[in-house]
Amino acid sequence: MKKTIRDFDLKDKKVIIRVDFNVPIKDGLITDDNRVVESLETINYAINNSAKVILMSHLGRVKEESDKAKNTLKLVSLRLSELLNKEVIFIPQTRGIELEKAISNLKSGDVLLMENTRYEDLDGEKESNNDLELAKYWANLGDIYINDAFGTSHRSHASNVGLASLLPNGVGFLIEKELKVLASSIDNPIRPLTVILGGAKVSDKIGVIKNLVNKADYILIGGGMAFTFLKAQGIEVGKSLVDLDNLDFCREMLEKHEDKLILPIDVIASHEMSDNSDYRETFITDLKSDEMGLDIGSQTIKVFKQYLVDSQTIIWNGPVGAFEYSNFANGTKALCEILANLEAITILGGGDTASAAINFGYKEAFTHISTGGGASLELLEGKTLSGIDIIHNK
């Protein structure tokens, strides 16, 4: 059991909280503030317990100088200020006199957000490579370190593993919830446990399939990855995406777990992936050589529903179609609708799945929507997350 923010006396302490404010921004607007909203419980707890709150986050990738302007956290600081209903002090630096003075002037209950930690990647990728000198500098700014950025907890960065190795540490409420929900659902689920796996490539989900095929009652497979399994069965899939390097893996899984792995029987087919392309619904076996499958069809939705309505725990990772295009969004939207009307425990594994569900208006319909795509994927694979593993035990 990891230490949490509750295990510390925060009064008058400088508490560094690593949050995940890696939000999508388009045309100067935050298009989805879910990750900011999910951080509020931990931040408010620190404020209410008289901490001097220092927030750290990355945003996007910073590979060259021109990336800095579009990946500044200034806009996020303004949104956070609105959500907290109090001033958030924003310092457009990751180190230096201005930052140090602002932190030394903090009063109990104040909140400061420093600039994007990945600005430090411009000079030798110091953040992403967990540079010890950088971690020591940041550690000197605070008294206690709290990791509440689940979305980056599978990475070993200076702002998580580095800081945690140098300061008294714990996790925040968001990570505590993520671990509790995801871990219990995988290791001690209320059965039947059904897993929905989508996304593009089998290679992205090999670890998940290997881990969950022995734990789940059923795995429903959609998205681009389904066509590699179908190809492994000897079905012609036209120009659909096929992960040729993993055909043998798919054959092996189908031979060993044929009763558990449920594949699409029909698809929405088209010659191109766009909002304006013509499309048709067809059985898998009738897919033409110049077509590609871009969504699950209505008969597959019915088949999947039969398994879902009988399930008590459902974990979903990866959309089942190219939902970014209106022509190919119905399958993912239909599964959202089905799950929204079940009394089962329903968990979405972050990333594109979470984005799709939220954009379709189902944010409140699920038991839990993970804030971390890659991190939740590694948990589903049974891996240890380095940013959490280093946190002290109680």
Secondary structure, DSSP 8 states (H G I E B T S, - for coil): -B-BGGGS--TT-EEEEE------EETTEES--HHHHHHHHHHHHHHHTT-EEEEE---S---STTHHHHT-SHHHHHHHHHHHTS--EEES-SSSHHHHHHHHT--TT-EEEE--GGGGGGTT-TTTTT-HHHHHHHHTT-SEEEE--GGGTTS--IIIIIHHTTS-EEE-HHHHHHHHHHHHHHHS--SSEEEEE-SS-GGGTHHHHHHHTTT-SEEEE-TTTHHHHHHHTT---TTS---GGGHHHHHHHHHHHTTTEE--SEEEEESS-STT--EEEEEGGG--TT-EEEEE-HHHHHHHHHHHHT-SEEEEES-SS-TTSGGG-HHHHHHHHHHHT--SEEEE-SHHHHHHHHHTT-TTSSSEE-S-HHHHHHHHTT---HHHHTS-B-
